[in-house]
Amino acid sequence: MCLAVPARIVELKGDNAVVDAMGNRFSAKTTLLPEAKLGGIVLVHAGFAISMIDEEEAKKTWQLFAEINDFMETDKKISG
């Protein structure tokens, strides 16, 4: 299974971007998305921005990640 993470482009030089996903910054190539712009939100998989998404969709995904993190930190979780 593959997972793409929504991240905001915070630096962009050519097709080299620095993106921010929930406070985590990392490099991503925008070669596949010539329309990518500074401040835009992209889905990043394996170091490549593969799709543009809107802020509302990104917020939903970030919220799900936060809920998963909260669950993992609770002592009330039940393992299968």
Backbone hydrogen bonds in HBPLUS format (Angstrom, degrees):
<---DONOR---> <-ACCEPTOR-->    atom                        ^
c    i                          cat <-CA-CA->   ^        H-A-AA   ^      H-
h    n   atom  resd res      DA  || num        DHA   H-A  angle D-A-AA Bond
n    s   type  num  typ     dist DA aas  dist angle  dist       angle   num
A0005-VAL N   A0044-VAL O   2.90 MM  39  5.16 157.4  1.96 141.6 140.5     1
A0044-VAL N   A0005-VAL O   2.81 MM  39  5.16 161.9  1.85 134.9 139.9     2
A0007-ALA N   A0042-VAL O   2.83 MM  35  5.53 152.1  1.91 156.9 166.4     3
A0042-VAL N   A0007-ALA O   2.88 MM  35  5.53 164.0  1.91 159.9 158.1     4
A0008-ARG N   A0020-ASP O   2.90 MM  12  5.15 157.0  1.96 143.9 138.7     5
A0020-ASP N   A0008-ARG O   2.78 MM  12  5.15 149.1  1.87 140.1 150.3     6
A0009-ILE N   A0040-GLY O   2.84 MM  31  5.59 164.7  1.86 167.4 172.7     7
A0039-GLY N   A0009-ILE O   2.82 MM  30  5.03 153.9  1.89 136.9 145.1     8
A0010-VAL N   A0018-VAL O   2.82 MM   8  5.72 162.2  1.85 157.3 163.5     9
A0011-GLU N   A0018-VAL O   3.22 MM   7  4.95 144.1  2.36 142.3 139.9    10
A0018-VAL N   A0011-GLU O   3.00 MM   7  4.95 154.5  2.06 128.2 132.0    11
A0013-LYS N   A0016-ASN O   2.89 MM   3  5.30 169.1  1.91 156.9 160.1    12
A0016-ASN N   A0013-LYS O   2.96 MM   3  5.30 163.4  1.99 132.0 134.6    13
A0030-THR N   A0015-ASP O   2.82 MM  15  4.75 159.1  1.87 131.6 138.1    14
A0017-ALA N   A0028-ALA O   2.85 MM  11  5.20 157.5  1.90 165.6 170.9    15
A0028-ALA N   A0017-ALA O   2.92 MM  11  5.20 153.9  1.99 140.8 142.8    16
A0019-VAL N   A0026-PHE O   2.86 MM   7  5.61 169.6  1.87 169.0 168.0    17
A0026-PHE N   A0019-VAL O   3.06 MM   7  5.61 149.8  2.15 147.1 156.4    18
A0021-ALA N   A0024-ASN O   2.85 MM   3  5.14 165.9  1.87 146.5 148.7    19
A0024-ASN N   A0021-ALA O   3.09 MM   3  5.14 163.4  2.12 109.4 114.0    20
A0029-LYS N   A0047-GLY O   2.84 MM  18  6.27 160.6  1.88 151.1 153.8    21
A0049-ALA N   A0029-LYS O   2.86 MM  20  6.02 173.2  1.86 166.6 166.0    22
A0033-LEU N   A0030-THR O   2.84 MM   3  5.19 154.7  1.90 115.1 123.7    23
A0036-ALA N   A0033-LEU O   2.93 MM   3  5.49 170.2  1.94 125.4 127.8    24
A0040-GLY N   A0037-LYS O   2.91 MM   3  5.38 160.4  1.95 134.2 138.1    25
A0053-ILE N   A0041-ILE O   3.02 MM  12  5.76 166.5  2.04 144.7 145.3    26
A0043-LEU N   A0051-SER O   2.78 MM   8  5.27 154.7  1.85 149.8 156.6    27
A0050-ILE N   A0043-LEU O   2.78 MM   7  5.72 160.5  1.81 166.7 173.5    28
A0045-HIS N   A0048-PHE O   2.91 MM   3  5.40 162.5  1.94 152.2 152.1    29
A0048-PHE N   A0045-HIS O   2.97 MM   3  5.40 163.8  2.00 118.0 123.4    30
A0058-ALA N   A0054-ASP O   3.17 MM   4  6.47 162.2  2.20 152.8 158.3    31
A0059-LYS N   A0055-GLU O   2.86 MM   4  6.08 161.0  1.90 154.4 159.3    32
A0060-LYS N   A0056-GLU O   3.08 MM   4  6.34 154.6  2.15 146.3 152.4    33
A0061-THR N   A0057-GLU O   3.15 MM   4  6.44 159.7  2.19 149.5 154.2    34
A0062-TRP N   A0058-ALA O   2.85 MM   4  6.11 166.1  1.86 158.9 163.1    35
A0063-GLN N   A0059-LYS O   2.89 MM   4  6.02 153.4  1.96 145.9 153.1    36
A0064-LEU N   A0060-LYS O   3.06 MM   4  6.36 152.8  2.14 143.4 150.3    37
A0065-PHE N   A0061-THR O   2.99 MM   4  6.33 159.4  2.03 154.5 159.7    38
A0066-ALA N   A0062-TRP O   2.99 MM   4  6.26 153.4  2.06 145.4 152.7    39
A0067-GLU N   A0063-GLN O   2.92 MM   4  6.23 153.5  2.00 149.2 156.5    40
A0068-ILE N   A0064-LEU O   2.93 MM   4  6.21 157.7  1.98 151.9 157.9    41
A0069-ASN N   A0065-PHE O   2.93 MM   4  6.17 160.2  1.97 148.6 154.1    42
A0070-ASP N   A0066-ALA O   2.89 MM   4  6.14 159.2  1.93 148.5 154.2    43
A0071-PHE N   A0067-GLU O   2.93 MM   4  6.14 159.3  1.97 147.9 153.4    44
A0072-MET N   A0068-ILE O   2.93 MM   4  6.18 158.3  1.97 151.7 157.4    45
A0073-GLU N   A0069-ASN O   3.15 MM   4  6.38 134.3  2.37 142.2 153.7    46
A0073-GLU N   A0070-ASP O   3.19 MM   3  5.23 134.6  2.40  96.3 108.6    47
A0074-THR N   A0071-PHE O   3.14 MM   3  5.33 158.9  2.18 106.8 113.4    48
